[in-house]
Amino acid sequence: MEAGTFAPIQSTSYQVFFGFSAALFKALTQEFRPTNIYFLSDSNTAEHCLPLLEEEGVTVNSEHLITIPPGEANKDLRTCEVIWSFLHKKQADRHALLVNVGGGVITDLGGFAASVYKRGIAFLQVPTTLLAQVDAAVGAKTGIDFQAEKNMIGTFTASRAVVIDERFLKTLQPAELNAGSAEMIKHGLIADVVYFRQLAAELPAGLAAGLIPTALIYRSVEIKNSIILQDPYEKGLRKTLNFGHTAGHAIETLSHLNGLAPVRHGEAIGVGMIVELFLSALVPNGLPLELRDDCAGFLFGLFGKRKIAVADYEPLVELMKNDKKNEGRRILFTLITSIGHSTYDNAFTQDEIRRSFDYYNLLFE
Ligand SMILES: NC(=O)c1ccc[n+]([C@@H]2O[C@H](COP(=O)([O-])OP(=O)(O)OC[C@H]3O[C@@H](n4cnc5c(N)ncnc54)[C@H](O)[C@@H]3O)[C@@H](O)[C@H]2O)c1
C-alpha cells in the first residue's frame, strides 16, 4: 500500500489508519506511553499476520503474546478468562495496551476483555480479515457470545486506533474474503447507491483474484463511520447497519447450535439480506420488486450456498424473537426502500418471515 494514499478517517475519539508501519505503531503507542504492550492473536493470525508486523519492525515478544484457537466458538467467557489470567500473571496494570491482531473474533473478544480488565485498559485494533476491516473493528462495539447467543455480553468501548492494511488479506481463505464482502454490500445497499453499483461491477473480479482494492475498503469504512458519528450508541440511525442481521444472526446461531457446518458471519448476513430484501418489498412504498430481485440475484451469486431447511423455519423465528434489537414481542428489521435508503424498527408477522425464507429458497430453482 502506498503510504499516505488514504488519509486517516476520524471516528468518535479515535482514527482509522490505512497502512501498517513501525513509524505509525510507534507514534500510536508513544502517544500514551503504555507500561507494557501485549498482543492477542489466534493461531492463524499468529502464523500469517504477526510476521508482517515483524517485517515492519514491530517486535512481538512471545512473552507478551496470547494466542488462542481460531473460530467463533472461542469468542466466549472462557477465553476471556484465559486473557485476563495471562494479563494478571504478567502483572499488567491499568496503563497496559492490548493489540488485537485478527479477524472479528479477535477484535470483538480482545476489545471486550480489555474494556473490563482493571475497569478498562487501552487496546488497538489491527483487523486482518475483510470483515473485520470494513466492519467489526470499526465502531467501538466489543463483545462475546454467551449461552449460544451472539454478542450477548459486551460494551461500547472505543479503541485507541484501528490500523487497516490490505496486505493481511493475502493469506485469507477465499471463503473468508467472500464472507467479508457481505458487509461492504450492506453499506452500499443502506447508504450509497453509487458505491453499491461499483461493488456490483468490481467485487466479483476482485474476489476471484483474491484482491480487494483498498479504495473499496476505505469507502466502506467511511460509510460505517459516518453513521456511527451520528449515532454512536445505536439509539436510531445506527440500527440501519443491522440490515440483513435479524435473519442473518439467527441463521448463524442456528448453524452453531444444530451441529452442522457453521455458517460464517458474513455468509449468514449475505443470506439475511436476501431474506430482508423480500420484507423490504412488502411494506407500503417499499422496495420496488425489480430492484428487490436484482439485488437478491447479486447477493445470491455470492452467498446462495444452501437452502434454509423448512424444518429450520420455526427455530429461526424463535431465535429472532430473542434478538437484542427487538422491542417487546415484536421482531424488528432494518429495511431498504431503495438502494442507498434504509429504515429501521420495522415489525413483521411470523408468517411474513416464513414467506421471506421461501423467497430465498425459490432462488435455487
Ligand atoms: N463489533 C462489531 O461491530 C462487529 C461487526 C461485524 C461482525 N462482528 C463479529 O466479527 C466476527 C466475525 O469476524 P471474522 O469473519 O473476521 O471471523 P474470524 O475472526 O473468525 O476470522 C475468520 C478466519 O480467518 C482467520 N484469519 C484471520 N485473519 C487472517 C489472515 N489475514 N490470514 C489467514 N487467516 C486469517 C481466522 O483465524 C479465522 O479462522 C463475529 O464474531 C461477528 O459477531 C462484530
The ligand as a Gaussian input file, in Angstrom:
#p B3LYP/6-31G(d) Opt

LIG

0 1
 N      -18.157000      -5.437000      16.689000
 C      -18.832000      -5.302000      15.576000
 O      -19.354000      -4.234000      15.267000
 C      -18.929000      -6.473000      14.645000
 C      -19.407000      -6.279000      13.350000
 C      -19.434000      -7.366000      12.482000
 C      -19.001000      -8.614000      12.908000
 N      -18.557000      -8.768000      14.171000
 C      -18.092000     -10.074000      14.647000
 O      -16.992000     -10.490000      13.853000
 C      -16.887000     -11.914000      13.938000
 C      -16.573000     -12.492000      12.578000
 O      -15.345000     -11.967000      12.142000
 P      -14.482000     -12.694000      11.007000
 O      -15.355000     -13.067000       9.881000
 O      -13.312000     -11.840000      10.769000
 O      -14.102000     -14.086000      11.701000
 P      -12.760000     -14.650000      12.399000
 O      -12.151000     -13.666000      13.285000
 O      -13.156000     -15.955000      12.957000
 O      -11.778000     -14.881000      11.154000
 C      -12.105000     -15.832000      10.175000
 C      -10.974000     -16.852000       9.994000
 O       -9.891000     -16.236000       9.304000
 C       -8.665000     -16.451000      10.033000
 N       -7.824000     -15.294000       9.720000
 C       -7.969000     -14.028000      10.167000
 N       -7.125000     -13.225000       9.537000
 C       -6.402000     -13.990000       8.680000
 C       -5.406000     -13.705000       7.715000
 N       -5.016000     -12.462000       7.464000
 N       -4.875000     -14.746000       7.024000
 C       -5.312000     -16.018000       7.224000
 N       -6.291000     -16.332000       8.092000
 C       -6.833000     -15.322000       8.810000
 C       -9.106000     -16.602000      11.454000
 O       -8.147000     -17.313000      12.201000
 C      -10.396000     -17.387000      11.292000
 O      -10.112000     -18.748000      11.123000
 C      -18.201000     -12.414000      14.505000
 O      -17.994000     -12.840000      15.812000
 C      -19.090000     -11.174000      14.484000
 O      -20.056000     -11.179000      15.502000
 C      -18.505000      -7.725000      15.041000

